[in-house]
């Protein structure tokens, strides 16, 4: 939908970051994206939500062509689900 086009426009702007991504802090389509980054292992990740659970931070969002190893927001309990056309949802913990 309209949100996907807005995310696609940002994919080429994503900088490769080992950790935490580039702060964005604005709406992309209907979602508020706080950070985004290109992962050296593959994929561009957009974080739309995160929460602290005890000492770990869980991050959630969308990824364009994600890799299978991890994200700029952590690698533990990493999970993706296919949304179609190269886009995936993801969840991950920063507990390494």
KOLVOMI-206399 format. One record per atom (N, C-alpha, C): x, y, z; residue in three letters; chain; atom name. Coordinates in steps of 0.05 Angstrom, whole numbers. Layout:
       u       v       w    r  c   a
       X       Y       Z  ALA  A  CA
...
This chain:
       u       v       w    r  c   a
      16     -24       0  UNK  A   N
       0       0       0  UNK  A  CA
      17      25       0  UNK  A   C
       6      47       9  UNK  A   N
      19      73      10  UNK  A  CA
      44      72      28  UNK  A   C
      42      57      50  UNK  A   N
      65      56      68  UNK  A  CA
      89      43      54  UNK  A   C
      84      21      39  UNK  A   N
     106       7      26  UNK  A  CA
     121      25       8  UNK  A   C
     108      42      -8  UNK  A   N
     122      60     -26  UNK  A  CA
     139      80     -10  UNK  A   C
     130      89      13  UNK  A   N
     145     107      30  UNK  A  CA
     170      93      41  UNK  A   C
     168      68      49  UNK  A   N
     191      53      58  UNK  A  CA
     211      48      35  UNK  A   C
     200      41      12  UNK  A   N
     217      36     -11  UNK  A  CA
     234      60     -19  UNK  A   C
     223      84     -16  UNK  A   N
     237     108     -22  UNK  A  CA
     261     112      -3  UNK  A   C
     260     101      21  UNK  A   N
     281     105      41  UNK  A  CA
     303      83      38  UNK  A   C
     298      61      25  UNK  A   N
     317      39      24  UNK  A  CA
     345      49      13  UNK  A   C
     346      64      -9  UNK  A   N
     372      73     -19  UNK  A  CA
     387      92       0  UNK  A   C
     373     104      19  UNK  A   N
     385     124      37  UNK  A  CA
     396     110      62  UNK  A   C
     391      85      66  UNK  A   N
     400      71      90  UNK  A  CA
     430      68      91  UNK  A   C
     442      77     113  UNK  A   N
     471      75     116  UNK  A  CA
     478      48     130  UNK  A   C
     501      37     123  UNK  A   N
     509      13     136  UNK  A  CA
     518      19     164  UNK  A   C
     506       7     184  UNK  A   N
     512      12     212  UNK  A  CA
     515     -15     226  UNK  A   C
     536     -18     242  UNK  A   N
     539     -43     257  UNK  A  CA
     519     -45     279  UNK  A   C
     512     -22     291  UNK  A   N
     494     -24     314  UNK  A  CA
     476       0     316  UNK  A   C
     450      -5     320  UNK  A   N
     431      16     327  UNK  A  CA
     419      32     305  UNK  A   C
     432      33     282  UNK  A   N
     420      47     259  UNK  A  CA
     423      77     261  UNK  A   C
     411      90     241  UNK  A   N
     410     119     239  UNK  A  CA
     383     128     250  UNK  A   C
     383     147     268  UNK  A   N
     358     158     279  UNK  A  CA
     341     170     256  UNK  A   C
     315     164     257  UNK  A   N
     297     176     237  UNK  A  CA
     275     192     252  UNK  A   C
     261     179     270  UNK  A   N
     241     193     286  UNK  A  CA
     219     208     271  UNK  A   C
     209     195     251  UNK  A   N
     186     207     236  UNK  A  CA
     169     185     224  UNK  A   C
     146     194     215  UNK  A   N
     127     175     203  UNK  A  CA
     136     167     175  UNK  A   C
     133     142     169  UNK  A   N
     138     131     142  UNK  A  CA
     112     116     136  UNK  A   C
      96     128     118  UNK  A   N
      69     118     114  UNK  A  CA
      54     121     141  UNK  A   C
      41      99     150  UNK  A   N
      25     101     175  UNK  A  CA
      42      93     199  UNK  A   C
      67      86     195  UNK  A   N
      84      77     217  UNK  A  CA
     104      99     226  UNK  A   C
     110      99     252  UNK  A   N
     131     117     262  UNK  A  CA
     157     100     263  UNK  A   C
     177     109     249  UNK  A   N
     203      95     248  UNK  A  CA
     223     110     265  UNK  A   C
     234      97     285  UNK  A   N
     253     112     302  UNK  A  CA
     282     109     292  UNK  A   C
     288      87     277  UNK  A   N
     315      84     267  UNK  A  CA
     314      64     243  UNK  A   C
     334      67     226  UNK  A   N
     336      48     203  UNK  A  CA
     366      45     196  UNK  A   C
     372      23     183  UNK  A   N
     400      18     176  UNK  A  CA
     402      -5     155  UNK  A   C
     424      -5     140  UNK  A   N
     431     -27     123  UNK  A  CA
     450     -45     139  UNK  A   C
     445     -71     138  UNK  A   N
     462     -90     153  UNK  A  CA
     483    -101     134  UNK  A   C
     508    -103     143  UNK  A   N
     529    -112     126  UNK  A  CA
     525    -141     116  UNK  A   C
     508    -156     131  UNK  A   N
     502    -184     124  UNK  A  CA
     480    -185     103  UNK  A   C
     467    -163      98  UNK  A   N
     445    -161      79  UNK  A  CA
     420    -150      91  UNK  A   C
     405    -135      76  UNK  A   N
     379    -125      84  UNK  A  CA
     380     -96      95  UNK  A   C
     357     -83      93  UNK  A   N
     354     -56     104  UNK  A  CA
     331     -59     125  UNK  A   C
     337     -50     149  UNK  A   N
     318     -54     172  UNK  A  CA
     307     -27     181  UNK  A   C
     281     -27     186  UNK  A   N
     267      -4     196  UNK  A  CA
     254     -11     222  UNK  A   C
     262       1     244  UNK  A   N
     251      -5     271  UNK  A  CA
     227      13     276  UNK  A   C
     204       1     281  UNK  A   N
     179      16     287  UNK  A  CA
     171      15     316  UNK  A   C
     183      -4     331  UNK  A   N
     176      -6     359  UNK  A  CA
     198     -20     374  UNK  A   C
     202     -13     399  UNK  A   N
     221     -27     416  UNK  A  CA
     211     -25     445  UNK  A   C
     218     -45     461  UNK  A   N
     210     -46     489  UNK  A  CA
     231     -60     505  UNK  A   C
     235     -50     529  UNK  A   N
     253     -63     548  UNK  A  CA
     238     -84     563  UNK  A   C
     250    -108     564  UNK  A   N
     239    -130     579  UNK  A  CA
     262    -140     597  UNK  A   C
     259    -133     623  UNK  A   N
     281    -137     642  UNK  A  CA
     306    -122     631  UNK  A   C
     328    -136     625  UNK  A   N
     352    -122     616  UNK  A  CA
     355    -122     586  UNK  A   C
     337    -136     572  UNK  A   N
     339    -138     543  UNK  A  CA
     320    -118     529  UNK  A   C
     328    -109     505  UNK  A   N
     310     -93     489  UNK  A  CA
     301    -109     465  UNK  A   C
     275    -111     462  UNK  A   N
     263    -124     438  UNK  A  CA
     256    -102     418  UNK  A   C
     264    -107     393  UNK  A   N
     258     -89     371  UNK  A  CA
     241    -103     350  UNK  A   C
     223     -87     338  UNK  A   N
     204     -97     318  UNK  A  CA
     204     -78     295  UNK  A   C
     199     -89     271  UNK  A   N
     196     -71     248  UNK  A  CA
     194     -86     222  UNK  A   C
     205     -73     201  UNK  A   N
     203     -83     174  UNK  A  CA
     231     -85     163  UNK  A   C
     235    -104     145  UNK  A   N
     261    -107     132  UNK  A  CA
     258    -112     102  UNK  A   C
     275    -100      87  UNK  A   N
     276    -104      58  UNK  A  CA
     298    -124      53  UNK  A   C
     291    -148      42  UNK  A   N
     309    -169      36  UNK  A  CA
     328    -176      59  UNK  A   C
     318    -183      82  UNK  A   N
     334    -188     106  UNK  A  CA
     353    -212     103  UNK  A   C
     375    -211     118  UNK  A   N
     392    -235     119  UNK  A  CA
     382    -253     141  UNK  A   C
     393    -277     144  UNK  A   N
     383    -297     163  UNK  A  CA
     398    -296     190  UNK  A   C
     418    -279     192  UNK  A   N
     435    -280     216  UNK  A  CA
     428    -259     238  UNK  A   C
     419    -236     230  UNK  A   N
     413    -216     250  UNK  A  CA
     408    -188     238  UNK  A   C
     407    -169     256  UNK  A   N
     398    -142     249  UNK  A  CA
     417    -121     262  UNK  A   C
     414     -96     254  UNK  A   N
     429     -74     268  UNK  A  CA
     419     -69     297  UNK  A   C
     397     -83     304  UNK  A   N
     386     -79     331  UNK  A  CA
     389    -103     349  UNK  A   C
     405    -123     340  UNK  A   N
     410    -147     356  UNK  A  CA
     408    -172     339  UNK  A   C
     416    -194     350  UNK  A   N
     416    -220     335  UNK  A  CA
     400    -242     350  UNK  A   C
     394    -238     376  UNK  A   N
     383    -260     392  UNK  A  CA
     353    -263     386  UNK  A   C
     344    -288     385  UNK  A   N
     316    -295     381  UNK  A  CA
     305    -281     356  UNK  A   C
     322    -278     336  UNK  A   N
     315    -264     311  UNK  A  CA
     295    -280     295  UNK  A   C
     274    -266     286  UNK  A   N
     252    -279     271  UNK  A  CA
     243    -260     249  UNK  A   C
     237    -271     226  UNK  A   N
     225    -256     204  UNK  A  CA
     200    -270     194  UNK  A   C
     183    -255     182  UNK  A   N
     159    -266     169  UNK  A  CA
     155    -251     143  UNK  A   C
     148    -266     122  UNK  A   N
     146    -256      95  UNK  A  CA
     120    -239      91  UNK  A   C
     124    -215      82  UNK  A   N
     101    -197      76  UNK  A  CA
      97    -194      46  UNK  A   C
     115    -206      30  UNK  A   N
     112    -205       1  UNK  A  CA
     130    -184     -12  UNK  A   C
     137    -189     -37  UNK  A   N
     153    -171     -54  UNK  A  CA
     179    -162     -41  UNK  A   C
     192    -180     -27  UNK  A   N
     218    -174     -15  UNK  A  CA
     217    -162      13  UNK  A   C
     193    -156      23  UNK  A   N
     190    -144      49  UNK  A  CA
     183    -165      70  UNK  A   C
     194    -161      94  UNK  A   N
     190    -179     117  UNK  A  CA
     184    -163     142  UNK  A   C
     169    -175     160  UNK  A   N
     168    -164     187  UNK  A  CA
     191    -178     203  UNK  A   C
     201    -164     224  UNK  A   N
     221    -177     240  UNK  A  CA
     217    -171     270  UNK  A   C
     227    -189     287  UNK  A   N
     229    -183     315  UNK  A  CA
     256    -194     324  UNK  A   C
     269    -181     344  UNK  A   N
     296    -189     352  UNK  A  CA
     301    -178     380  UNK  A   C
     318    -192     395  UNK  A   N
     327    -182     421  UNK  A  CA
     356    -174     419  UNK  A   C
     365    -155     435  UNK  A   N
     393    -147     435  UNK  A  CA
     409    -164     454  UNK  A   C
     397    -184     466  UNK  A   N
     412    -202     485  UNK  A  CA
     430    -220     469  UNK  A   C
     456    -213     468  UNK  A   N
     475    -231     454  UNK  A  CA
     487    -250     473  UNK  A   C
